[in-house]
Amino acid sequence: MKKITVTLLLSISSAFAHADANMDRQSYCASYGAMFTSIAAWRDQGAKPEHTLDMIIGVKGIPLQAKKDAIQTVYFDKALANSRGKEFGHQVRLSCLAEK
């Protein structure tokens, strides 16, 4: 299951992890991973996806479409239903850093 999640996260981050010109890759991937952690926490607390987007709209350096796609994935991908916490964010960050 963990390998499936990591593979899924790699595909997610490869599609959407394009750093803003003003951010270095380390900063971007750290923000990207933290964003996934936050999205999962709000999902688990029962927040609606639209409300979650409102809460992460201010995350700098991550394109709006990437935010929307992350919310869609975390909320509706059954493979990520139990993904949460710092370890989840860490996996996303590492997947992002692995992308060129």
C-alpha positions in Angstrom: 0.0 0.0 0.0 2.8 2.4 0.9 4.5 1.7 -2.5 1.2 2.4 -4.3 0.8 5.7 -2.4 4.4 6.8 -3.2 3.9 5.9 -6.8 0.7 7.9 -6.9 2.3 10.8 -5.2 5.1 10.8 -7.8 2.7 11.0 -10.6 0.8 13.8 -8.8 3.9 15.8 -8.1 5.3 15.3 -11.6 2.2 16.7 -13.1 1.9 19.7 -10.8 5.2 20.5 -9.1 6.5 23.4 -11.1 8.2 25.8 -8.9 7.5 29.5 -9.1 10.5 31.4 -10.5 10.9 33.2 -7.1 11.2 30.0 -5.1 14.0 27.4 -5.1 13.1 23.7 -5.4 13.6 22.9 -1.7 11.2 25.7 -0.6 8.7 24.8 -3.2 8.6 21.1 -2.4 8.4 21.9 1.4 5.4 24.1 0.7 3.9 21.6 -1.6 4.2 18.8 1.0 2.8 21.0 3.8 -0.1 21.9 1.6 -1.0 18.2 1.1 -0.8 17.7 4.9 -3.1 20.6 5.5 -5.6 19.4 2.8 -5.7 16.0 4.4 -6.3 17.5 7.9 -9.1 19.6 6.7 -10.6 16.7 4.8 -10.5 14.6 8.0 -12.2 17.4 9.9 -15.1 17.5 7.4 -14.3 20.7 5.6 -15.7 20.9 2.1 -13.3 21.0 -0.8 -14.3 24.5 -1.7 -13.6 25.7 1.9 -10.2 24.0 1.8 -9.4 25.8 -1.4 -10.3 29.1 0.3 -7.9 28.2 3.1 -4.9 27.3 0.9 -5.4 30.0 -1.7 -2.7 32.1 0.0 0.0 29.5 -0.3 2.6 31.3 -2.3 4.5 29.9 -5.2 2.1 27.0 -6.0 -0.2 27.6 -9.0 -3.9 27.7 -8.5 -4.5 24.7 -10.7 -2.0 22.6 -8.7 -3.9 23.6 -5.5 -7.2 22.5 -7.1 -5.7 19.3 -8.3 -4.2 18.5 -4.9 -7.6 19.0 -3.3 -9.3 16.8 -5.8 -6.7 14.1 -5.3 -6.7 14.1 -1.5 -10.4 14.3 -1.2 -11.5 11.9 -3.8 -8.7 9.4 -4.6 -9.5 6.3 -2.5 -5.9 5.3 -2.4 -5.2 8.4 -0.3 -8.2 8.0 2.0 -6.0 7.1 4.9 -3.1 9.4 4.0 -2.5 12.1 6.6 0.0 13.7 8.9 3.6 14.7 8.7 4.6 11.4 7.0 2.2 12.1 4.2 3.5 15.6 3.7 7.1 14.2 3.9 6.3 11.6 1.1 4.9 14.4 -1.1 7.9 16.6 -0.5 10.3 13.8 -1.3 8.4 12.9 -4.5 8.4 16.6 -5.5 12.2 16.8 -4.9 12.7 13.6 -7.0 11.2 15.3 -10.0 13.5 17.3 -12.3 
